[in-house]
């Protein structure tokens, strides 16, 4: 029982299963479920990069941070609740470009 609860708890914390998951749900997990939790994928989904390849490059080159801490591994698995903590690393040229684009967009509207 303990191992089952630990496994389910870990998979819920990783965002791979919902809070009401059962042991049977573990068998339904696919590789896509895991790939969706990668930092590279999340950066692209958040719109910080235009493509998955650009997202990977931005992560590897140190432009991406999680709660202010630089993460340079595209395969980092983003835990449940960390999605909103993903952003540009402070001082990254990419951060400056995004702020400038947002400012220009606001002026246009």
Secondary structure, 3 states (H helix, E strand, C coil): CHHHHHHHHHHHHCCCCCCCCCHHHHHCCCHHHHHCCEHHHHHHHCCCCCCHHHHHHHHHCCCEEECCEECCCCCCECCCCCHHHEEECCCCHHHHHHHHHHHHHHHHC
